[in-house]
Structures are given as structure tokens and as C-alpha cells.
Amino acid sequence: MTLAGLVASARAVTTSVAIVWSAAPAGSVSVERGQLAALHAPAGGKAAAAAFELPAGQPGRLVADIDGTLADDETGTLVTVRAAGSAFTFRLRDVDAQYPIYLPAFGAAVTSANDARSFAEIATSVRQRGLRTKVEATEAAPEEDFAHAAANTRAMRLETWLGLSRDARIFRVDDRLQWIKPRFHWSESKLPETGGKPVVYEFQFGRGWGVRDDVTRRLEDGVLPILHGHIGDEDVQYDVTVFTGLERSPLTPATLRGTPFLVADSYGAGHMFTPADGVDHERLLGAAPAAITRAAAEMLEPPFGEFGGLPAVDRLAAEAGSWPELAKDCVAFANALGGQLLIGIEDGEELPPQAQRWPPGSRPQ
């Protein structure tokens, strides 16, 4: 049978559903893959077309007659109820008086129109069954720990990704320590020498794959981007250390340049430059090396001398040690001239005065 035949076989039927609230709102009802035939407010209120307004602050009941399908697939009818500050959607086929759709967060429930119960009665029935939502079941479960979670999930063997801070160039190291793949953030690294195919550097320790794995990996101090690997092959033990550095210069704060964010974004998954951005991708990539070199040079030899770049950092570090003495001089001058202490601690005290408060949301001027 074709898909068209399957869709045609999902015959439309008229189903009457009731939405009950603990405190009735005003709102509207919409139907997807079906049609709202009629809307009624049997317990009082107004219902016209797709809008309704029930007595505010009181338990309310709304009945909707819906022409739709009860299929449990993409052809099934969906019903959305919107009210002030809330909205929820349910499948028409899920409406059942024996198992109402219970929405305590909205103070609402959905049931068959022939079910005369109020929201309070449905809520009591649900509680008497001892039923719980997924959130309630999760909150009532014992605190999870790693050992229990690991025993009940699939064994996950993940690659290690190594790189430098703020740099889009990354190296993938496989979980068996047998290959390294360079990449630009999301994009694979390709070379003319490889015929435009992704680059893979393979190396082999020991005699290859055996009947069991004896491979362990860890990061330096548990967090640093230096990978330590150990491979056991009977009496021969292999240890490997892998980390990322710069090709032509030592790795120092001055040489750690990073990648301009537009260049990094161009290598990402699903990036999109719009005409309004005015970004020429190829021109951007071509200009990036010179821009990075210029920025690095200005950090080392800034145009503003000791007031910019690394010299400014060195100057700040050198002067920071004298700040306590400077503060003492300021206090001494203030005391000599009969100044008033606004922020600080009086002589001979360990804590500021109790009345000393800084207005919330303000800052020194």
C-alpha cells in the first residue's frame, strides 16, 4: 500500500472531549490535522467559534467536538488549548475517560465528554492510584551515582580532542591510540596530497588488536590538555604522551593567538553569513593570518607603549604591590584634614560600622 493509501485509510471521526480546570481561564482551541466542529461551555461561560471565556476563578468545563483521525502517527489529530500564561497540546487518540490526561502544572485535565467528573475529582482519582509523573518518579528515586549509571548504560568509548585555547584547530585521537585526525573545529582537514580527502595519521603500538583490550587513557592532573595513554601487550608495556603545541614557535602566552571568531564560525556546522554581515568567506580566510600576526605584534610592541599590550600587564603587576601603601597615604591625608570615613574600617576596629551600607544596584563614581 502506498503512503497516500495509508493516509486515506485514517478515516476522520467526530470525537467529543472535555477539558476541565481547577480555576477556569479564557482562551482558545486550535486543531491540527483535523477540524474543530463545535465548542460548548456546559457549566457556564461563553464559547464561540474557537474562543472561550469561563467564569473566572471557578472550576470550569469546556467541551469540544472535533473532526479528526485517531491514528498514532504523523496523520493523527493534535489539539492545542491556549489560555493566559499557559498552553498545552494533546493527541486526540490519547483522550480516555479511564486514563484522563492529567496536567497538574496547569490545573487542568482532558477526558471524554461523557465523563462528568471535575478536575478535583480526577485529581483525587489519580492520587488514589498512587501514580506519579516522570518528574515525581525521578525526584523519588535514590540519588544516582556514577557506578550505578555506568552499569546500566552502554559502554561508551570516546575520542580525545586536543587543541589550544581559543584555537579552531583541533586534533582527534581515537580511543585505542592508533590514529590522529586534524580538523578545523567542525570541518575535516583536507590536503591536495590526499586528493581532497580527510587527513588521517595512523600509528601502531605492539602487535595490533588482540583478544582483549588493555588500553587506558587519562588527562594530566585529570583536567589539563595533555593525554597520557598506556597500552599493555603481555610483558611489553607502551606509554604515550600526546599534547598540542605550535609548529614554529614555543607555546607561551605571547604566542597563543587563537582564531578570529568569524574564521572559526566559518568552519562550524550550519554557519551562515548573511548579506547584512558583509562577510566574504574566502577574503576573510586570506586576511586572517596577517591580522593575527599584526595583533600578536601589537601585544608585544603596542602603539601606546607601556599603556597597552603585555607591557601594560607587566606595569600593572609591578604597581599592584604598592596599592596598600597608597591607600594608607590617602587615609592619613583624610584624617589630617578632618575627613569622614565613607567606606572602610575605623582605627582599632576589625569590622566596618554597622550603619555602613552601599545602596543596592549602585557603584562608586
Protein Blocks (a to p, Z undefined) as FASTA:
>chain_A
ZZklmmmmmccdddddddddfbdcddddddehiadfbdcdfkgpadehjbccddehiacd
ddddddddfbfbfkbccdddddehiacdddfklgcfklccddfknopacddfklmbdfkl
mmmmmmmnopacfklmmmmpccddfklmmmmcccdddddddddehiabdcdddfkopacc
ddehjbccddfklnopacdddddehjbjafbdcdddddehhlaccdcddddehjbccddd
dddddfkbccdfklmnbjafklmmmmmghiacdfklopafklmmmmmmmmmmmmmmmmmm
gfklmmgcjllmmmmmmmmmmmmmmmmmmmmmmmmnopacfbdcdehiabdcfklccdeh
iacZZ
